[in-house]
Amino acid sequence: MENLKEINIRSHVLYASLLAGMAIAQTGTILIHAMSVYDYLYHLLRERKVSIKSRFTPYTFSIGGWIKKTDIDKLKEGLKSLPALEVVARVPHRKEKHKIPIALSNRSFFKPFELVVELYGIPHYFEIDPTPFLAPFFALFLAICLTDAGYGIILSLLAYIGLKKFKIGEGGKKL
């Protein structure tokens, strides 16, 4: 409960400084930054209020989990039939120490190469997915290796046929 009061006080102080900054700031960058911080604190306060309210009533429950960004709208649409339900969805902050689950999502051309990335280790939530960068080079080097192996097989077969078909002297056999 103290945490909620502290967040509430911080958001009001920030709002007051935001109003003061609006009078002072000529450029919009400071104002935009202050508004985004206020917005973050406001939503954090709203989330805490919902969390506290849900703990003290016998007819409510709280579910926490992870969902893809692309599926949030589907979830909210599916839960619209329950009008009293409050859904809070937020993106984790960089400083949070959760182990955020990762789901790679690439275009169909890059899908087969996701396996290679998974073998080496999936990137963290705030890192870049290397699959599109890895795919062309992996395909190129695989093609080089396969053609090199094919070339070696063909040369071995030709050498075997040549040894069986032609008579080779003592000097040639030593090679």
BELJOHU-V9924 format. One record per residue. N is the residue number from 1. D_CENTER is the distance of its C-alpha to the mean C-alpha in Angstrom with 2 decimals. Layout:
((N/D_CENTER) (N/D_CENTER))
This chain:
((1/33.05) (2/33.62) (3/29.93) (4/30.13) (5/33.28) (6/31.81) (7/28.83) (8/31.38) (9/33.63) (10/30.88) (11/29.86) (12/33.56) (13/34.19) (14/31.28) (15/32.60) (16/36.06) (17/34.88) (18/32.96) (19/36.27) (20/38.11) (21/35.60) (22/36.04) (23/39.71) (24/39.20) (25/36.22) (26/37.28) (27/33.94) (28/31.03) (29/28.35) (30/29.53) (31/29.93) (32/26.50) (33/24.93) (34/27.26) (35/26.54) (36/22.77) (37/23.49) (38/26.02) (39/23.70) (40/21.12) (41/24.07) (42/25.56) (43/22.58) (44/22.32) (45/26.06) (46/25.80) (47/23.27) (48/25.64) (49/28.62) (50/27.21) (51/26.38) (52/29.91) (53/31.64) (54/30.09) (55/31.33) (56/34.93) (57/35.69) (58/36.69) (59/35.17) (60/31.55) (61/28.55) (62/25.09) (63/21.99) (64/18.78) (65/15.59) (66/12.01) (67/11.39) (68/9.04) (69/9.74) (70/11.76) (71/13.81) (72/14.94) (73/17.87) (74/18.90) (75/19.11) (76/21.15) (77/23.30) (78/24.00) (79/25.05) (80/27.34) (81/30.24) (82/30.24) (83/31.41) (84/31.65) (85/28.04) (86/25.90) (87/22.14) (88/20.06) (89/16.37) (90/14.58) (91/11.36) (92/11.38) (93/13.12) (94/12.49) (95/15.68) (96/14.98) (97/15.39) (98/13.65) (99/11.91) (100/8.75) (101/8.12) (102/5.25) (103/6.28) (104/6.43) (105/8.31) (106/10.80) (107/14.39) (108/17.16) (109/18.40) (110/15.33) (111/14.84) (112/17.46) (113/15.91) (114/12.73) (115/15.35) (116/16.24) (117/12.82) (118/12.79) (119/16.33) (120/15.59) (121/12.63) (122/8.91) (123/7.33) (124/6.67) (125/4.33) (126/6.57) (127/7.08) (128/7.48) (129/7.04) (130/10.80) (131/11.76) (132/13.61) (133/15.36) (134/16.34) (135/17.66) (136/20.83) (137/21.93) (138/21.48) (139/23.45) (140/26.05) (141/26.68) (142/26.87) (143/29.42) (144/31.35) (145/31.54) (146/32.67) (147/35.28) (148/36.50) (149/36.94) (150/38.69) (151/40.95) (152/41.87) (153/42.79) (154/44.95) (155/46.73) (156/47.39) (157/48.90) (158/51.05) (159/52.26) (160/53.16) (161/55.05) (162/56.75) (163/57.92) (164/59.37) (165/60.99) (166/62.57) (167/64.92) (168/63.67) (169/66.05) (170/65.82) (171/64.11) (172/61.32) (173/60.66) (174/60.04) (175/57.16))
